[in-house]
Amino acid sequence: MKRIGMGLIGPGFVGAHHIDAVRRLGFVDVVAVAASSEESARRKADALGVPKAYGSFEALIADPDIHVVHNTTPNHLHGPVILAALKRGKHVVSDKPLATTGEESRKLWQAAQNAGIVHAVTFNYRGNPLVQHARQMIASGEIGPVHFVHGQYLQDWLLENTDFSWRLEPEKGGASSAIADIGSHWCDLVQHVIGQRIVEVFADLTTVIQTRMKPTASVEAFARGGGAREPFAVHSEDLATMLLRFDGGAKGTLSVGQVCAGHKNDLWFEANGKSASLRWYQERQNELWIGRRDGPNGVLLKDPSLLNDAARPYAHLPGGHQEAWADAFCNVMRDVYSSIVAGKMPTADRPPAFATFEDGYRAAAIVDAMLESHKRGGVWTRVEALAGVAR
């Protein structure tokens, strides 16, 4: 198989997982990383075993040995990095959210389409085998038409006023914090699984910790520690509740928060259909709960021999051997890079875990609608996104 050169811009917490995932594919060479300075990039490159280090994203993108650019920079840099990569004809894998607004995300999607390159957004929960199993169950009519979807995504890493992240700074993270960071994951996942799009939202957003003590030096995601700090007034939400309407007639509810003690990465959703219900819980991701009225409820354990045809390629270990977050992330990269190797554009048929810039744009449009709903005092607000077929 042809070897592919990968370059990573922004080697922080999630960047290391991008590198780990592509290395596991076996046909991708991690060529270089770029950070805010050559010194920082060299330190990261040495720690990750990467040969080249660049002090700017422009220098990395210009490297002829790099065919795919992974963008894990803060949100406000997504646009400049992506557009620079497109001008060089490089394929792009971007962390979510694609951009800080729906309008910028739409422009990036259209620019990527015009450039004729492969473009992807890392909505990595699609890569779990039981997520794909649930998706196929719904698509085949096994649980009947879905009429209600509910769930949450709760964390506690911003619970204390000394917890801080660039995601709380509007000029870096955008107007939204919690719903753009983790709510976008839930929305993409649910739309992907049930095959319906969110078209209207009713949102109530809250800033629980209105003043935080910001470190004077930068810190990585989830990092704690001392050092000098200064007060910082927070205007983005750290807690949110939403009502949802889908284009297929389903209704939904969603709770999102990053100030909920004891909740580490507590994402779950439940889809209720005419014949049965399905619930998937990320922190127990090798289980899928199936609920029935006229028969026994049950739990399907991840086992390739028990999965449907759509899900089986995403399970790589026998039953009883647990697969986790990093494995699902690798599944997403496998779907993306298989399309690159095959020379397929995102407009062509693609594996289901492969989310494109179009999906990133639609998620950003949902976030915009939630912000607008809250700004208007909590009213139903339509998601302004171009029409299309749900993936």
N, C-alpha and C positions, 0 to 999 in steps of 0.2 A: 504494500500500500504506500502511496505517496506520502512522504513526511511533510508535516505542516509546521511552520514557525509561528509561535505565539509570543506576543509581548503584552505585559500588564502595566497599566498606568494606575497608580494608587495602591501600593502594596501594604494595606492595613489588615484589619481583622478578616474581612471577607475575601480580600485579594489572595491570601494564602490558600484559601479553599478553592479558588479558581485554579491556582497552580496545581494543587494536589489532584483536582478532578481531571484536568487535561493530561497530566502525566499518567494517570491510570489507563487512559485510552490506548497507550502503547505506540501511537504513530504521530504524536505531537511533541515538538521540541520547544521548551520554554527558553526563549532566546534572550529576553531582556526584561528588566523592570525599570520604571521611571517614577521618581518621587519629586518632592519640592526642591531638592538640591542634589548635587552629585554625591555629596557625603552621605546623605540619608539613603539615597538609592543604592550606593555601594554597600552600606551596612545591611540593608534589606536583602540585596542580591546575595551577599555572602551567607546570610542566615538561611536563605531559601535554596541555595545551591544553583543560582542562576548566573550564567557567565558574564552578561553585559549589564551595565547600569547607566542610566541617563538622568540628568538633572532637569530635563524638560520633556513634556509629552511630544513636542514637535520633533525632537531628536529621535525619540523611539519610533515614532510613526515613519520617519524618513529611512529607517533601517531596512534595506532590501531583503534581509533574511526573515523579516516578520510579515506574515500573511494575514494574521488575525490579531486585532487589537482588542484587549479586554479593558473595559473602562470601569474602575471601581473607585473613582474619585468622588468627593462631595458633590451633591446634586447640582450646584451652580456651575460646575465645570463640565457636566455631561455634554452640553451643547457644543462648546468650543472643541472639546476632544473628539467628539463624534464627527463633526464637520471636517476637522482636519484629516481624520482617517479616511473619510469618504473621498476627499480630494485626491488622496493617494491610491484610491481603489482598493483599500483594505476592508476585509470583512470585520464586523464589529459585534462584540458581545458586551452588552451594557448591564450594569447592576440596575435594580429598580430604586426609585421611580425613574422613568426614562428622562424626565426633565421636571422643572419646578412648576410648570403649568401645562394645561392641556394644549394650549395653542403652540407652545414651543415643542411639545412632544409630537404634535401633528406635523410640524415643519420638519422635524428630524426624520419621522417616518417617510414623508414624501421625498425628502432628499436622499434617503437610503434606497428607496424604490428607484429613483431616477439614476442613482449611481450603479445600479445593477449588481449589488453585493449582497452577501448573506448578512442579515441583521437579526439579533436576538436579544431578548431581555430575560434575566435570570429569575423567573417565577418558578423557583426550584421545587416547590411542593407538588407540582405536576409530575415530577419524576418518581414519586413513590408508587410501587406496584399496586397497592390496594386503592389508591386514588384512581388509577387507570381501570381497575376492576370495577369500582363503583360507577365510573363514567360509562363503561360499556353496559353495565346492568341497566342504567337509566336509558341509554340510547336504544337498547333492544326492547324497551317496554317492560322489563321484568318487574319494576316496582310501580308501573302505571304512571300516568301524568303527575309530575311534581307540582304540588300546590303551595308548599311552605318550605322555606329554607331558613335556618337560624343557626347562630353560633357566636364565637368570640375569638379574639386574639388579645390575650392579656400577658403582660410582663411586669417585672418589678425593678428593672435596672435604673429607672429614674425616680425611685421612691423618695430618696433623701434630697434635701436642697443642695447638698454638695455633689450630687450626681450631675454630670454635664456632658453634652455632646454638641458638635457643630450642627446637628439636625435641629436644634432649638434656635439657631440663629437664622432669621429669615433671609438674610443676604446669601447664606450658604445652603440652607436646607429647603427654603421656600416658605410659603405662608402656613403650610401644614406640617406638623411633626408626626404624631402617632398614626393618623390615618394614611398619610403618604408613605410612611416607613413600613408599617405592618398591616394596616387596613387594606392597602392596595394588594398585598399578598392574598388576603382572604377573599377579596372581591374577584380577583382573577381566578383563583382556585375554584370558587363556587360556580362562576359562569362557565368555566371549562368543564366541570363535572356534570352540571345539569343541562348544559346546552341552551341556556337562556341568558340574555343580557340584562343587566341592571339598567333601567331606563328612567326611573324617578327615585329620588331620595328625600328623606325627611330627617334632618340631623340636629342633634343637640351636642355642642362641643364645650368642653370645660378645661380651664387651666387650673389644676389643683395647686401646684406650686408656682406661685406667680413671681417669686424672686429666688433666684438660684445663685450660688457662689461659684462663679466661673473661674477655672484655673487660668493663670496668666500664661502658662505654657500649654501647647496642644497635647491632647491625650487621645488614645485610640478607643474605639467602641468597647463598652463594658469594662473599661479600666477604672480602677479606684486608686486613691492615693492622696497624699498631702500636697504640700507646696503652697505657694502664694495664690490667693484668690481675691476676686472682687465681685461686688453685687451685680447681678444681671437681671433685668426685667424681662420676663417671658410673656410672649403674646400668642404663641402657638399652643394648640391643645395637647394635653397629655392624657385625656380621657374623653371618650365619645360614645354616644349611642345613636343608632340609625334605624329607621324603617326603610324598607326597600320594596320596589315594584319591578318585576321582570317582564320582558316583552312576550314571554310565553304564558303569562297569567299568574305566575307564582308570586307570592308575597314573602317578605323576609324581615329578619331583625339581625342586627350586628352590634356587638359591644367591643370596643377597642380601648386599651389602656396600657400605659407603661408605668403606672404608679400603684400597682395591685400586689400587695405583699404575698410572697409565696408562689407567685405565678412566674415561671421562668421563660417558657416559650409555649404558652398555653393556647395553641390554635386548635379549634375543632369546628366542624360543621355537621349539621344533620339535615337531610333532605327527606321530606315526607311526601310520599306518593299515594295514589289510590289503593295500591295493593300492599305496599310495604314501605318501610323507612330504612335509611342508611345513615350511620354516624361514623365519622373518622376523626380520631383524636391524635394530633401530631406527636404528643409525648408518649403515645402507645401505638406508634404508626405501623406495627406489624399485625394490627387487629382491625377488622371492620365489623361493626355491630349491624345486624340485620333484624329489624323488628317487624312482627306480623300480628294481625288481629286474630286470625283463625288458625294459627299454627304456632309452634314454639319460636320464641326469639332465639337468636344464636349469634355467635362470634366466629367469623371466618378468619383463621390465622393464615398469615402469609406462607404459602406453600406453592411452588410453581405447578405442582400436579393438580391443585385445586383452583387455580386462577383461570379466567377466560383468556381467549386467544389474544385479545388486545393488551392484557396486563402481563402475560407471561414473559415477554422479552425484558421487562423491567425488574424481574427477580433473578438474581444471579447465584443465590445460595439455596440449598435444600430446606425443606420445612424444619423448623426448630432452630435454624441459624438466623439470627436477627440481622436485619438490614436497617440502616438508619439515615440520618440527615445527610451525611456526606455521600452515601450511596445514591440517594435520590438526586443530589446535586450532580454527581457523575453521570447519572442517566440523562439529565438535561444536556450536559456537554456532549454526550455520545450522540444524541439526536441532532444537535447543531452541527457537530463536526462531520457526521456521516453525510449531511446535506452538502457541506463544503467539498468533501472528497468526491461526491457524486456530481458536483457541478450544478446542483439544483438551487434555484432561487426560491425565496420564501413564498412567492406567488404560486409555486407548484405544490403538489401534495407533499406534506411533510409529516414526520412523526409527531404524535400528539403532545409530547412534553416540550416541544419546541415552541416557545412563545416569541413572537416577532415584535418589531417596533410598533406595529399596528395594535397589538395587545397592550403594549406599554402606553400608547396614546389613549386607548379606551380606559385604562385604569386611571390615568391622570385626569381624564374628563370626569370620571366618577368623583375623584377627590375634589375637583373644582366645584362640582354640583353640591357636594356636602358642605364645603366652605360657604357657598352662596346661600344654601338653605339656612344655615345657622346665622349668617349675616343678616338675613331678612327676617329674623325672629323665629325661625323654625316653621317653614312652610314647605309643602311639596315642591321640589325643583327638578326640572327635566335635565337629564344628562345630555349635553350637547356633543354628540359624537356621530360621525358619518355612519350611515346604515351599512350593514354587512351581515355575513353569516357567522354565527357563534362557533368558536373553536373549542 
